[in-house]
Amino acid sequence: MRIVIFDMDGTLIDSQHDITCSINHVRALNHALPPIDSGTVVAWINRPVRNLPKLFYGTEQYEARDRALFESHYHEQCIQNPVLYPGIRETVETLHAAGVRLAVATNAPSTFAARMIGHLGLADYFDHIIGPDIAGASKPDPAMLRLILDALGFRPQEHRAWMVGDNSKDIDAARLAGITGIFSTWGFSAEGEGDIVIGHPAALLDIV
């Protein structure tokens, strides 16, 4: 058995515009802060060490009112402008047709992930779409990956598995789960390190 686990935002889907819209909605309504651009949002998200509530809203913690407002806004916003990165659909379809088991492990809430992936017509290709609300922890904790691998009956002596992501947290989660980490440079991060680094989704076909 071969298993490929994808990160979502910045790997499968370019969602930066919608994320930014919802962040700016919270900034304006709850904090009277000016809008920020999507390039800034992506740069802050990809910092290896960061306090996102502090960066986005000027608070030390993610306050309940900010979370509630963001999630209520993002529920509709998240399907307004997301697009698959070039080559993703074809690569996912080819892997699935070849019998590769596919899953998504994202630090976004699983309800948003399922909604976005379904909206873009890829839901039927994935055995599992898991967020931290299901696994109980966000990457780089390997809980999501281990949950997927266990559910699929992964046996490391017999099977192969890869984690594809655009963030060091994806690669660290892969390492902690004992699988190969593939860093993708086509999305939110143009540079990074992994066991393997690829610049286009089709490169997965030669690896897997």
C-alpha positions in Angstrom: 0.0 0.0 0.0 1.1 3.5 -0.8 -0.3 6.5 1.1 0.1 10.2 0.3 -1.1 12.7 2.9 -1.5 16.3 1.7 -1.5 19.6 3.6 -4.4 21.7 2.3 -3.8 25.5 2.4 -0.7 26.4 0.3 -0.3 22.8 -1.0 -3.6 21.7 -2.5 -5.5 25.0 -2.5 -4.6 28.6 -2.9 -6.9 30.0 -0.2 -4.9 33.1 0.8 -7.5 35.6 -0.5 -10.4 34.2 1.5 -8.3 33.7 4.7 -7.2 37.3 4.4 -10.8 38.5 3.9 -12.0 36.8 7.1 -9.0 38.0 9.1 -9.6 41.5 8.0 -13.3 41.2 8.9 -12.3 40.3 12.5 -9.6 43.0 12.6 -12.2 45.7 11.5 -15.2 44.6 13.6 -13.5 43.5 16.8 -10.3 45.6 16.9 -10.7 48.6 14.6 -7.5 47.6 12.9 -6.7 48.5 9.2 -6.7 45.6 6.7 -3.6 43.7 5.8 -2.7 42.2 2.5 -2.6 38.5 1.7 1.1 38.5 1.2 1.5 39.6 4.8 -0.9 37.0 6.0 1.0 34.2 4.2 4.3 35.4 5.5 3.1 35.5 9.1 1.5 32.1 8.8 4.7 30.6 7.5 6.9 31.9 10.2 8.5 29.0 12.0 7.8 30.6 15.4 4.9 33.0 15.7 1.9 34.1 17.8 -0.8 34.5 15.1 -3.4 36.1 17.4 -0.8 38.7 18.3 0.1 39.3 14.7 -3.4 39.4 13.3 -5.4 41.0 16.2 -2.9 42.3 18.7 -4.0 39.8 21.4 -1.8 37.4 23.3 -4.3 34.5 22.8 -6.9 33.6 20.3 -9.9 35.2 22.0 -13.3 33.3 21.8 -15.0 36.3 20.2 -12.4 36.5 17.5 -12.6 32.8 16.8 -16.4 32.8 16.6 -16.4 35.8 14.3 -13.7 34.4 12.0 -15.4 31.0 11.8 -18.9 32.4 11.1 -17.5 34.6 8.4 -15.1 32.1 6.9 -17.8 29.4 6.6 -19.2 31.3 3.6 -16.0 33.1 2.6 -13.9 29.9 2.3 -15.7 28.8 -0.9 -15.7 32.2 -2.7 -12.3 32.3 -4.3 -10.3 29.1 -3.5 -8.4 27.5 -6.5 -6.4 24.4 -6.9 -2.8 24.9 -7.7 -1.9 24.0 -11.3 -1.4 20.3 -11.7 -3.1 19.3 -8.4 -6.3 17.9 -9.9 -4.5 15.9 -12.5 -2.0 14.5 -10.0 -4.6 13.6 -7.5 -6.7 11.9 -10.1 -3.7 9.9 -11.4 -2.6 8.8 -8.0 -6.1 7.7 -7.1 -6.4 5.8 -10.3 -3.1 4.0 -9.6 -4.5 2.8 -6.2 -2.6 5.2 -4.0 -4.6 6.0 -0.8 -4.9 9.7 -0.3 -5.7 11.9 2.7 -5.6 15.5 3.9 -4.1 16.6 7.2 -4.6 20.3 7.7 -4.3 22.7 10.6 -7.6 24.3 9.5 -10.8 23.0 11.1 -11.9 19.9 9.4 -15.4 21.3 8.6 -13.8 24.1 6.5 -11.4 21.7 4.8 -14.2 19.3 3.8 -16.3 22.2 2.6 -13.5 23.6 0.4 -12.3 20.3 -1.0 -15.8 19.3 -1.8 -16.5 22.7 -3.4 -13.5 22.1 -5.7 -14.6 18.6 -6.6 -11.9 16.5 -5.0 -13.6 15.1 -1.9 -14.2 11.6 -3.5 -10.5 11.1 -4.0 -9.6 11.3 -0.3 -10.1 8.6 2.3 -9.8 11.0 5.2 -9.8 14.8 5.6 -8.6 15.6 9.2 -8.0 18.8 11.1 -6.8 19.4 14.7 -10.4 19.4 15.9 -10.5 15.6 15.1 -7.0 14.7 16.0 -6.7 16.9 19.1 -3.5 18.6 18.0 -2.1 20.7 15.2 1.0 20.0 13.1 3.9 19.6 13.8 2.4 17.2 16.3 2.0 14.0 14.3 -1.4 13.1 15.8 -3.2 13.8 12.5 -0.8 11.7 10.5 -0.9 8.8 12.9 -4.6 8.8 13.0 -4.7 8.6 9.2 -2.0 5.9 9.0 -3.7 3.8 11.7 -7.1 4.1 10.0 -5.7 2.9 6.7 -3.8 0.0 8.3 -0.4 1.3 7.6 2.5 -1.1 8.4 5.9 0.5 8.0 7.6 -2.7 7.2 5.3 -3.3 4.2 3.9 0.0 3.1 5.2 3.4 2.0 3.8 6.8 3.1 4.6 10.4 2.3 3.5 13.8 3.7 3.4 16.7 1.2 3.3 20.2 2.5 4.5 23.8 2.1 5.5 24.4 5.8 8.2 23.2 8.1 5.4 22.0 10.4 4.3 19.5 7.7 7.9 18.1 7.4 8.3 17.9 11.2 5.0 16.1 11.5 6.1 13.6 8.9 9.4 13.0 10.6 7.7 12.5 14.0 5.3 10.1 12.3 8.1 8.1 10.8 7.2 8.8 7.1 8.9 10.8 4.3 8.3 14.5 4.2 8.0 16.2 0.8 8.3 20.0 0.7 6.3 21.6 -2.0 7.5 25.0 -3.4 4.5 25.9 -5.6 2.3 27.3 -2.8 2.7 29.5 0.2 6.4 28.9 0.5 8.9 29.1 -2.4 11.7 27.7 -0.3 12.0 25.0 2.3 13.6 21.8 3.4 12.3 18.2 3.5 13.4 14.7 2.8 12.5 15.6 -0.8 11.7 19.0 -2.3 9.5 19.3 -5.4 8.4 22.3 -7.5 5.3 20.8 -9.2 2.6 18.4 -8.2 3.4 16.1 -11.1 6.8 15.3 -9.6 4.9 13.2 -7.1 4.1 10.7 -9.8 7.7 9.7 -10.2 8.2 9.5 -6.5 5.1 7.5 -5.5 
